[in-house]
Amino acid sequence: LQQGRTNIPLAAVVVYTDQSEAWWQQVNVYGIGTAGDNNLLTDEIKYVKVWYDVNNNGYLNPDVDICIATATFGNVGKPLMSQVVFPQPPKIITQLRASSERISQRYFITVDMHEEAYPEQTFGIAIQDVTDIAVSAPNYVDTSSSTIPFNSITRTIIPSPRVVTVDSERLYLDKDGNIRTADIRLASDIGSNDTFVPLNVSPVSYNLPTAGYAVINNEIIKYD
C-alpha cells in the first residue's frame, strides 16, 4: 500500500443468483488494521472503488475493467465504513447463464491511497455481515452459502519515493580557528598583477584571517 498509489485491489467477489435475476445496489466496506486505531481513515484512504472484471480474467486492468462506483470512508457518518452505492446497479444472474453467455460475475474492491498516508500502519477491508450487501427486493443475500463475514489480509502502508536535494555550502576557517559557513566570493575580477583582493563581504565582519591561503577559481593564492 504505497503512498499515492491508485486502484489497489484488496478483494475480489463473485456474485450470482440461484435463479432469474437481481440487481446489486450497494455494499458497505469496513476498514481494518492499525490505520483505523484513531477512528479515522480519510488521512490514509482517498477513495474506495468497486470494479467490474469485464474480461473475467481475475486481474484488475483499469484500461479494460469498469469502475462502477466510488466512495470515501465516513461518507455516511461511520468513520471506519464506506458505503458504496452503485449509480447503475449491475445485473446479477445465475452461474449457468453466465457460463453459457460468457459473462463475468467477478468484481474487485480497490482503494486509492493518499499521497501523505502515514507509513508503517496496516490496512485492509472487511464485509462484516450479509446485511452490508444490498440487493433489489424481494431478493436477499444467502446466509448459508455466502462467505461472509470476510476480512482481507492487512498490508503495511509504505512511503513513496521522494526527491532529495542536497545543496553544499562553502566552509572557511576564521582567524580564531572556528569553522564557519559563508558564500564568500570575489566582488570583481582580479589579475596576476593585482595586490588587492576585493570580496563581497567585509573581512572584519567575517573574522577572516589577515594572512594565509585562499582558493580563487580553483587557484591557490597566498595573501598577507
C-alpha positions as CSV (number, residue, x, y, z in Angstrom):
1,L,0.0,0.0,0.0
2,Q,2.3,2.7,-1.2
3,Q,1.5,6.4,-0.7
4,G,-0.2,8.0,-3.7
5,R,-1.0,4.7,-5.5
6,T,-4.4,4.2,-7.0
7,N,-6.6,1.3,-7.8
8,I,-5.0,-1.2,-5.4
9,P,-7.1,-4.4,-5.3
10,L,-7.9,-5.6,-1.8
11,A,-10.6,-8.1,-2.5
12,A,-12.4,-9.9,-5.3
13,V,-16.0,-11.1,-5.1
14,V,-18.1,-13.3,-7.3
15,V,-21.9,-12.5,-7.1
16,Y,-24.6,-14.7,-8.6
17,T,-28.3,-15.7,-8.1
18,D,-29.8,-19.2,-7.7
19,Q,-32.4,-18.4,-10.4
20,S,-33.6,-15.5,-12.6
21,E,-32.0,-12.0,-12.0
22,A,-31.3,-9.5,-9.2
23,W,-29.7,-6.1,-9.1
24,W,-26.8,-5.3,-6.7
25,Q,-27.4,-1.9,-5.2
26,Q,-24.7,-1.2,-2.7
27,V,-22.0,-2.7,-0.4
28,N,-20.7,-1.5,2.9
29,V,-16.9,-1.7,3.2
30,Y,-15.2,-1.5,6.6
31,G,-11.5,-0.6,7.2
32,I,-9.5,-2.8,9.4
33,G,-5.9,-2.7,10.7
34,T,-3.9,-0.2,12.8
35,A,-4.6,2.7,10.3
36,G,-8.0,3.0,11.9
37,D,-6.8,3.0,15.5
38,N,-7.6,6.7,15.7
39,N,-11.1,6.1,14.4
40,L,-10.3,7.9,11.2
41,L,-9.2,6.6,7.7
42,T,-9.6,9.7,5.5
43,D,-5.9,10.6,6.1
44,E,-4.8,7.3,4.6
45,I,-7.5,6.2,2.1
46,K,-8.7,8.7,-0.5
47,Y,-11.3,6.5,-2.3
48,V,-12.9,3.1,-2.2
49,K,-13.9,1.8,-5.6
50,V,-15.7,-1.2,-7.0
51,W,-14.7,-2.5,-10.4
52,Y,-16.3,-5.0,-12.8
53,D,-14.0,-7.6,-14.2
54,V,-15.1,-7.1,-17.8
55,N,-13.0,-9.8,-19.4
56,N,-13.3,-12.2,-16.5
57,N,-9.5,-12.9,-16.3
58,G,-9.3,-12.4,-12.5
59,Y,-6.8,-9.5,-12.9
60,L,-7.7,-5.8,-12.5
61,N,-6.8,-3.8,-15.5
62,P,-8.1,-0.2,-15.2
63,D,-7.8,0.2,-19.0
64,V,-10.2,-2.6,-19.6
65,D,-12.3,-3.2,-16.5
66,I,-15.1,-0.7,-15.5
67,C,-15.2,1.3,-12.2
68,I,-18.9,1.1,-11.3
69,A,-18.9,3.1,-8.1
70,T,-16.6,5.3,-5.9
71,A,-17.0,6.3,-2.3
72,T,-15.0,7.5,0.8
73,F,-14.7,6.3,4.3
74,G,-17.0,8.2,6.7
75,N,-19.4,9.2,3.9
76,V,-22.5,8.1,6.0
77,G,-21.2,9.1,9.4
78,K,-19.3,6.0,10.3
79,P,-15.6,6.8,10.2
80,L,-14.4,3.3,9.5
81,M,-17.1,2.4,7.0
82,S,-17.5,3.3,3.3
83,Q,-21.0,2.9,1.8
84,V,-20.5,2.2,-1.9
85,V,-23.7,2.9,-3.8
86,F,-24.0,1.8,-7.4
87,P,-25.4,4.6,-9.6
88,Q,-26.4,1.9,-12.2
89,P,-26.9,-1.3,-10.2
90,P,-25.2,-4.2,-12.0
91,K,-27.5,-7.1,-13.0
92,I,-26.8,-10.4,-11.1
93,I,-27.6,-13.6,-12.9
94,T,-27.2,-17.4,-12.4
95,Q,-23.8,-19.2,-12.8
96,L,-25.2,-21.3,-15.6
97,R,-26.4,-18.4,-17.6
98,A,-23.1,-16.5,-17.0
99,S,-21.1,-19.6,-18.2
100,S,-23.2,-20.1,-21.3
101,E,-23.2,-16.4,-22.3
102,R,-19.6,-15.9,-21.1
103,I,-20.5,-13.1,-18.8
104,S,-18.2,-12.2,-15.9
105,Q,-19.6,-12.3,-12.4
106,R,-16.5,-11.0,-10.7
107,Y,-16.0,-7.6,-9.0
108,F,-12.9,-6.0,-7.4
109,I,-12.8,-3.7,-4.4
110,T,-9.9,-1.3,-4.6
111,V,-8.5,1.7,-2.7
112,D,-6.7,4.9,-3.7
113,M,-4.0,5.9,-1.2
114,H,-3.4,9.5,0.0
115,E,-0.1,10.9,-1.1
116,E,0.8,11.6,2.6
117,A,-0.7,8.5,4.2
118,Y,1.1,7.6,7.4
119,P,3.6,4.8,6.7
120,E,4.1,1.7,8.9
121,Q,0.4,1.3,9.6
122,T,-1.6,-1.6,8.4
123,F,-4.8,-1.6,6.5
124,G,-7.3,-4.0,5.0
125,I,-11.0,-4.2,4.3
126,A,-13.9,-6.3,5.6
127,I,-17.5,-7.0,4.8
128,Q,-18.9,-7.8,8.2
129,D,-22.4,-9.1,7.6
130,V,-24.8,-10.1,4.7
131,T,-26.8,-7.0,5.5
132,D,-23.8,-5.0,4.2
133,I,-24.7,-6.1,0.7
134,A,-28.0,-4.6,-0.6
135,V,-29.8,-6.2,-3.5
136,S,-33.1,-5.4,-5.2
137,A,-36.3,-6.6,-3.4
138,P,-37.6,-9.2,-2.8
139,N,-34.2,-10.7,-3.3
140,Y,-31.8,-11.3,-0.4
141,V,-28.2,-12.5,0.3
142,D,-28.0,-16.2,1.2
143,T,-26.6,-16.6,4.7
144,S,-25.8,-20.3,4.3
145,S,-23.6,-20.3,1.2
146,S,-22.1,-16.7,1.2
147,T,-18.6,-16.5,2.5
148,I,-19.4,-13.5,4.8
149,P,-18.1,-12.1,7.1
150,F,-15.0,-11.6,5.1
151,N,-11.7,-10.0,6.1
152,S,-8.9,-9.2,3.6
153,I,-5.3,-9.5,4.6
154,T,-3.9,-6.4,6.2
155,R,-1.0,-4.8,4.4
156,T,1.6,-2.3,5.5
157,I,1.4,1.3,4.2
158,I,4.8,2.2,2.7
159,P,6.2,5.6,1.7
160,S,6.5,6.6,-2.0
161,P,9.9,7.7,-3.4
162,R,10.8,11.3,-2.6
163,V,13.2,13.5,-4.4
164,V,16.0,14.6,-2.1
165,T,18.1,17.7,-2.9
166,V,21.4,18.3,-1.3
167,D,22.9,21.8,-1.5
168,S,26.5,22.1,-0.4
169,E,27.8,25.1,1.5
170,R,31.2,26.7,1.5
171,L,33.2,26.4,4.7
172,Y,36.1,28.6,5.9
173,L,38.3,28.8,8.9
174,D,38.2,32.2,10.6
175,K,41.2,33.6,12.4
176,D,40.1,32.1,15.7
177,G,40.1,28.6,14.3
178,N,36.3,28.3,14.0
179,I,34.7,26.6,11.0
180,R,32.0,28.8,9.5
181,T,29.7,28.8,6.5
182,A,29.6,31.8,4.2
183,D,29.3,32.4,0.5
184,I,32.5,34.5,0.1
185,R,33.2,35.5,-3.5
186,L,35.2,38.0,-5.4
187,A,33.5,41.3,-5.7
188,S,35.2,41.8,-9.1
189,D,37.7,40.1,-11.3
190,I,41.4,40.2,-10.4
191,G,44.6,39.8,-12.5
192,S,48.0,38.4,-11.8
193,N,49.4,41.9,-11.0
194,D,46.6,42.9,-8.6
195,T,47.7,43.4,-5.0
196,F,44.2,43.7,-3.5
197,V,41.5,41.1,-3.4
198,P,38.0,42.6,-3.5
199,L,35.5,40.5,-1.6
200,N,31.7,40.6,-1.5
201,V,31.8,40.6,2.4
202,S,33.7,42.5,5.0
203,P,36.8,40.6,6.1
204,V,36.4,42.2,9.6
205,S,32.7,41.2,9.9
206,Y,33.5,37.6,8.9
207,N,36.6,37.5,11.1
208,L,38.8,36.4,8.2
209,P,42.5,35.7,8.9
210,T,44.7,38.7,8.0
211,A,47.1,36.3,6.2
212,G,47.1,32.8,4.8
213,Y,45.9,31.0,1.7
214,A,42.7,31.2,-0.3
215,V,41.3,29.3,-3.3
216,I,40.1,31.6,-6.1
217,N,38.7,30.0,-9.3
218,N,40.5,26.7,-8.5
219,E,43.8,28.5,-7.9
220,I,45.5,28.7,-4.5
221,I,46.9,32.1,-3.7
222,K,48.9,33.4,-0.7
223,Y,47.9,36.7,0.9
224,D,49.2,38.8,3.8
